[in-house]
Every structure is written in structure tokens, then in C-alpha cells.
Amino acid sequence: MNHHDKDLDQVFFALADTTRRGILSQLINGKSTIGKISQPYSMSAPAISKHLRILERANLIKRSKIGRQHHCELTTAGLKTAEDWLQFHREFWKTRLDALDALLGKSDPKGR
């Protein structure tokens, strides 16, 4: 497994969880404190912190400390990793399916 595969695994793992996707949705509006991020969830501070660490490892968010408050904001690096992988596979399969379509289009519908 190379470094890129590990990064991709972390992104998809992070996105596989409803809570983490919800956190990302909250951050669409901009930087937020961890306290505000945790408000919609009935879970402990350590549980929220664990979700944030997973998002951070996947390069989907970054944390900063301003005074005594910790803030989180979206980053694009993790999504770029997933997007590149998806784009490669989209193009690969489109090429394959176009070739199959062309091959089937050349044959007689009655199988002759």
C-alpha cells in the first residue's frame, strides 16, 4: 500500500460516518468552534474530539487555536485526493463502456 492509498482510505473512512459528514456540512458556512460543532450531537466531548481527529487525519478539516478556543475549518486536500481517484475511474469506465457500445453497435441486433 502506498501513501496515496492510505490517504484515500482515510478520506473514505471519514466520509463513511453520518456524524462526520454532518460536521463537514456545518463547516460549509465557515470556521466554527468545537463547542458549536458539538451542539447538534448528544455525545461526549471526547467522542466529538475523536471524530474531529479522523476528519483532520483525512485532511478534510484543520484546527487552530485562537485564545482559549479551538476552531475548525474545511480544507480541500482530502476531497482532492478522493476527486482525483474518482475522476480516474470515471474516465477509465467511460472509455471501456464507450468501446463496448461501439462494438455492440457494429453487430447485427439479430446476432448475425
PAZA-747909 format. One record per atom (N, C-alpha, C): residue number from 1; z, x, y. Coordinates in Angstrom, 3 decimals. Atoms other than C-alpha are relative to their C-alpha. Layout:
BEGIN
REC   vexlo         zz         xx         yy
REC     NUM          Z          X          Y
...
This chain:
BEGIN
REC   vexlo         zz         xx         yy
REC       1      0.000      0.848     -1.177
REC       1      0.000      0.000      0.000
REC       1      0.000      0.890      1.236
REC       2      0.040     -0.816     -1.207
REC       2     -0.961      1.438      3.348
REC       2      0.785     -0.663      1.130
REC       3     -0.781      0.457     -1.152
REC       3      0.695      0.998      6.743
REC       3     -0.518     -1.346      0.506
REC       4      0.598      1.243     -0.486
REC       4     -1.737     -1.755      7.784
REC       4      0.398     -1.181     -0.889
REC       5     -0.394      1.069      0.924
REC       5     -0.931     -3.812      4.651
REC       5      1.444     -0.419      0.233
REC       6     -1.412      0.306     -0.238
REC       6      2.787     -3.567      5.360
REC       6      0.146     -0.812      1.285
REC       7     -0.038      0.740     -1.257
REC       7      2.254     -4.729      8.954
REC       7     -0.485     -1.436     -0.197
REC       8      0.560      1.322      0.263
REC       8      0.123     -7.635      7.755
REC       8      0.971     -0.856     -0.802
REC       9     -1.003      0.726      0.794
REC       9      2.717     -8.630      5.159
REC       9      1.146     -0.487      0.882
REC      10     -1.103      0.387     -0.879
REC      10      5.412     -8.672      7.836
REC      10     -0.394     -1.146      0.928
REC      11      0.459      1.081     -0.876
REC      11      3.328    -10.882     10.135
REC      11     -0.048     -1.318     -0.763
REC      12      0.103      1.246      0.754
REC      12      2.545    -13.445      7.452
REC      12      1.366     -0.476     -0.496
REC      13     -1.356      0.372      0.393
REC      13      6.155    -13.364      6.207
REC      13      0.714     -0.667      1.172
REC      14     -0.654      0.560     -1.187
REC      14      7.393    -14.003      9.744
REC      14     -0.551     -1.388      0.318
REC      15      0.622      1.279     -0.339
REC      15      4.928    -16.846     10.300
REC      15      0.202     -1.071     -1.069
REC      16     -0.181      0.951      1.101
REC      16      5.767    -18.477      6.962
REC      16      1.224     -0.894      0.180
REC      17     -1.239      0.749     -0.170
REC      17      9.087    -19.796      8.257
REC      17     -0.083     -0.937      1.206
REC      18      0.041      1.016     -1.060
REC      18      9.366    -23.005     10.314
REC      18      0.842      0.384      1.210
REC      19     -0.875     -0.385     -1.114
REC      19     12.262    -21.711     12.409
REC      19     -0.654      1.090      0.829
REC      20      0.622     -1.097     -0.746
REC      20     10.418    -18.533     13.337
REC      20     -1.236     -0.478      0.768
REC      21      1.138      0.552     -0.745
REC      21      7.266    -20.468     14.253
REC      21      0.500     -0.811      1.198
REC      22     -0.587      0.742     -1.106
REC      22      9.470    -22.712     16.393
REC      22      0.450      0.918      1.123
REC      23     -0.424     -0.988     -1.001
REC      23     10.931    -19.702     18.159
REC      23     -1.211      0.518      0.772
REC      24      1.217     -0.473     -0.666
REC      24      7.434    -18.412     18.886
REC      24     -0.543     -1.066      0.948
REC      25      0.466      1.098     -0.860
REC      25      6.486    -21.833     20.277
REC      25      0.836     -0.084      1.274
REC      26     -0.868      0.004     -1.181
REC      26      9.488    -21.709     22.610
REC      26     -0.393      1.108      0.979
REC      27      0.292     -1.160     -0.845
REC      27      8.407    -18.313     23.896
REC      27     -1.379     -0.059      0.649
REC      28      1.317      0.151     -0.633
REC      28      4.923    -19.533     24.844
REC      28      0.164     -0.147      1.508
REC      29     -0.242      0.234     -1.431
REC      29      6.429    -20.530     28.193
REC      29      0.545      1.222      0.724
REC      30     -0.476     -1.226     -0.640
REC      30      7.660    -17.003     28.842
REC      30      1.304      0.491     -0.594
REC      31     -1.223     -0.670      0.446
REC      31     10.695    -14.798     28.386
REC      31      1.159     -0.989     -0.019
REC      32     -1.160      0.885      0.119
REC      32     13.892    -16.518     27.256
REC      32      1.185      0.774     -0.553
REC      33     -1.210     -0.623      0.540
REC      33     17.474    -15.616     26.475
REC      33      0.201     -0.445     -1.453
REC      34     -0.288      0.343      1.387
REC      34     18.692    -15.615     22.907
REC      34      0.807     -1.298     -0.062
REC      35     -0.774      1.236     -0.056
REC      35     21.147    -18.362     23.864
REC      35     -0.893     -1.231      0.104
REC      36      0.934      1.122     -0.150
REC      36     18.320    -20.667     24.987
REC      36     -0.857     -0.168     -1.247
REC      37      0.828      0.055      1.210
REC      37     16.231    -19.776     21.953
REC      37      0.754     -0.697     -1.122
REC      38     -0.771      0.527      1.125
REC      38     19.062    -20.742     19.601
REC      38      0.416     -1.465      0.178
REC      39     -0.475      1.357     -0.267
REC      39     19.862    -24.120     21.245
REC      39     -0.564     -1.070     -0.939
REC      40      0.517      1.082      0.846
REC      40     17.491    -26.301     19.162
REC      40      0.414      0.091     -1.478
REC      41     -0.296     -0.232      1.410
REC      41     18.831    -24.887     15.893
REC      41      1.492     -0.080     -0.277
REC      42     -1.416      0.077      0.392
REC      42     22.076    -25.713     14.150
REC      42      0.271      1.092     -1.027
REC      43     -0.297     -1.143      0.863
REC      43     22.635    -22.258     12.751
REC      43      0.810      1.014      0.776
REC      44     -0.881     -0.997     -0.607
REC      44     24.934    -19.362     13.409
REC      44     -0.798      1.033      0.800
REC      45      0.614     -1.073     -0.783
REC      45     24.222    -16.587     15.880
REC      45     -0.567      1.103     -0.900
REC      46      0.586     -1.013      0.878
REC      46     23.786    -14.068     13.018
REC      46     -1.299     -0.471     -0.679
REC      47      1.229      0.520      0.625
REC      47     21.182    -16.347     11.408
REC      47     -1.171      0.048      0.983
REC      48      1.047     -0.084     -1.025
REC      48     19.203    -16.611     14.658
REC      48     -0.402      1.454      0.205
REC      49      0.271     -1.428     -0.190
REC      49     19.515    -12.858     15.094
REC      49     -0.875      0.544     -1.126
REC      50      0.819     -0.442      1.133
REC      50     18.067    -12.329     11.615
REC      50     -1.455     -0.444      0.183
REC      51      1.365      0.485     -0.258
REC      51     15.050    -14.499     12.487
REC      51     -0.675      0.831      1.087
REC      52      0.564     -0.795     -1.094
REC      52     14.557    -12.545     15.710
REC      52     -0.365      1.408     -0.464
REC      53      0.315     -1.337      0.531
REC      53     14.701     -9.206     13.850
REC      53     -1.295     -0.038     -0.810
REC      54      1.218      0.123      0.801
REC      54     11.999    -10.418     11.452
REC      54     -1.214     -0.132      0.919
REC      55      1.099      0.145     -0.962
REC      55      9.800    -11.509     14.369
REC      55     -0.273      1.310      0.735
REC      56      0.139     -1.284     -0.690
REC      56     10.444     -8.195     16.093
REC      56     -0.688      1.035     -0.895
REC      57      0.622     -0.942      0.947
REC      57      9.544     -6.161     12.981
REC      57     -1.486     -0.296     -0.206
REC      58      1.399      0.399      0.168
REC      58      6.301     -8.121     12.739
REC      58     -0.799      0.179      1.294
REC      59      0.634     -0.202     -1.316
REC      59      5.505     -7.202     16.374
REC      59     -0.491     -1.302      0.614
REC      60      0.326      1.286     -0.595
REC      60      5.433    -10.870     17.355
REC      60      0.836     -0.269      1.251
REC      61     -0.831      0.091     -1.204
REC      61      8.256    -10.572     19.904
REC      61      0.540      1.385      0.331
REC      62     -0.759     -1.197     -0.369
REC      62     10.034     -7.849     21.832
REC      62      1.237     -0.461      0.739
REC      63     -1.276      0.312     -0.648
REC      63     13.616     -7.861     23.039
REC      63      0.265      0.994      1.103
REC      64     -0.448     -0.882     -1.074
REC      64     15.039     -6.466     26.222
REC      64      1.375     -0.479      0.449
REC      65     -1.334      0.335     -0.484
REC      65     18.467     -6.383     27.780
REC      65     -0.019      0.080      1.518
REC      66     -0.086      0.058     -1.453
REC      66     18.918     -7.475     31.364
REC      66      1.442     -0.351      0.328
REC      67     -1.430      0.196     -0.219
REC      67     22.510     -7.053     32.424
REC      67      0.689     -0.182     -1.349
REC      68     -0.709      0.276      1.253
REC      68     24.589     -8.632     29.666
REC      68     -0.809     -0.905     -0.925
REC      69      0.786      0.944      0.792
REC      69     21.858    -10.931     28.418
REC      69     -1.166      0.687     -0.706
REC      70      1.148     -0.466      0.768
REC      70     19.305    -10.245     25.721
REC      70     -1.110     -1.028      0.149
REC      71      1.157      0.864     -0.183
REC      71     15.848    -11.655     26.351
REC      71     -1.056      0.331     -1.052
REC      72      1.114     -0.187      0.926
REC      72     12.880    -12.141     24.053
REC      72     -1.274     -0.506      0.661
REC      73      1.299      0.466     -0.473
REC      73      9.195    -12.481     24.831
REC      73     -1.053      0.297     -1.054
REC      74      1.088     -0.170      0.962
REC      74      5.966    -12.767     22.881
REC      74     -0.720      1.319      0.213
REC      75      0.904     -1.136     -0.063
REC      75      3.826     -9.761     22.079
REC      75     -1.231     -0.367     -0.820
REC      76      1.241      0.349      0.692
REC      76      0.273     -9.774     20.769
REC      76     -0.345      0.924     -1.160
REC      77      0.363     -0.996      1.016
REC      77      0.287     -6.776     18.433
REC      77     -0.026     -0.592     -1.406
REC      78     -0.054      0.580      1.337
REC      78      1.327     -8.706     15.330
REC      78     -1.111     -1.001     -0.238
REC      79      1.076      0.976      0.148
REC      79     -1.123    -11.513     15.931
REC      79     -1.358      0.681     -0.086
REC      80      1.261     -0.759      0.057
REC      80     -3.898     -8.964     16.490
REC      80     -0.223      0.532     -1.413
REC      81      0.095     -0.484      1.380
REC      81     -3.152     -7.499     13.041
REC      81     -0.508     -1.112     -0.907
REC      82      0.409      1.141      0.833
REC      82     -3.476    -10.934     11.421
REC      82     -1.408     -0.455      0.365
REC      83      1.320      0.433     -0.454
REC      83     -6.509    -11.860     13.521
REC      83     -1.099      0.914     -0.536
REC      84      0.990     -0.951      0.514
REC      84     -8.381     -8.692     12.520
REC      84     -0.243     -0.225     -1.488
REC      85      0.121      0.231      1.441
REC      85     -7.679     -9.357      8.831
REC      85     -0.768     -1.294     -0.264
REC      86      0.671      1.294      0.180
REC      86     -8.763    -12.997      9.097
REC      86     -1.471      0.075      0.396
REC      87      1.384     -0.133     -0.456
REC      87    -11.914    -12.102     11.038
REC      87     -0.850      0.756     -1.022
REC      88      0.732     -0.752      1.021
REC      88    -12.952     -9.527      8.438
REC      88     -0.343     -0.903     -1.178
REC      89      0.227      0.863      1.158
REC      89    -12.526    -12.050      5.628
REC      89     -0.882     -1.198      0.339
REC      90      0.883      1.096     -0.434
REC      90    -14.211    -14.853      7.596
REC      90     -1.450      0.469     -0.037
REC      91      1.363     -0.535     -0.017
REC      91    -17.289    -12.675      8.133
REC      91     -0.490      0.308     -1.408
REC      92      0.363     -0.310      1.381
REC      92    -17.273    -11.474      4.514
REC      92     -0.441     -1.260     -0.740
REC      93      0.320      1.225      0.740
REC      93    -17.217    -15.001      3.097
REC      93     -1.163     -0.753      0.618
REC      94      1.145      0.653     -0.622
REC      94    -19.689    -16.359      5.644
REC      94     -1.284      0.654     -0.477
REC      95      1.181     -0.716      0.487
REC      95    -22.163    -13.670      4.628
REC      95     -0.292     -0.373     -1.444
REC      96      0.173      0.352      1.409
REC      96    -21.603    -14.421      0.935
REC      96     -0.489     -1.436     -0.163
REC      97      0.389      1.406      0.126
REC      97    -21.882    -18.183      1.378
REC      97     -1.394     -0.247      0.569
REC      98      1.363      0.108     -0.536
REC      98    -24.997    -17.831      3.557
REC      98     -1.017      0.504     -1.021
REC      99      0.899     -0.536      1.027
REC      99    -26.590    -15.693      0.827
REC      99     -0.132     -0.983     -1.160
REC     100      0.031      0.989      1.074
REC     100    -25.671    -18.270     -1.815
REC     100     -0.810     -1.216      0.420
REC     101      0.762      1.132     -0.525
REC     101    -27.036    -21.065      0.357
REC     101     -1.493      0.304      0.008
REC     102      1.411     -0.401     -0.029
REC     102    -30.303    -19.157      0.812
REC     102     -0.563      0.035     -1.412
REC     103      0.442     -0.063      1.390
REC     103    -30.551    -18.543     -2.922
REC     103     -0.187     -1.401     -0.570
REC     104      0.095      1.374      0.523
REC     104    -29.897    -22.185     -3.776
REC     104     -1.092     -0.788      0.712
REC     105      1.051      0.671     -0.747
REC     105    -32.287    -23.338     -1.058
REC     105     -1.381      0.343     -0.503
REC     106      1.293     -0.430      0.525
REC     106    -35.128    -21.415     -2.736
REC     106     -0.316     -0.651     -1.336
REC     107      0.264      0.581      1.320
REC     107    -34.700    -23.115     -6.108
REC     107     -0.344     -1.476      0.127
REC     108      0.412      1.401      0.073
REC     108    -36.138    -26.494     -7.030
REC     108      1.252     -0.831     -0.314
REC     109     -1.182      0.815      0.258
REC     109    -33.459    -29.251     -6.877
REC     109      0.080     -0.488     -1.447
REC     110     -0.008      0.467      1.384
REC     110    -34.500    -30.262    -10.435
REC     110      0.226      1.147     -0.967
REC     111     -0.316     -1.146      0.843
REC     111    -33.714    -26.779    -11.704
REC     111     -1.208      0.737     -0.509
REC     112      1.234     -0.667      0.429
REC     112    -37.345    -25.595    -12.085
REC     112     -0.203      1.304      0.706
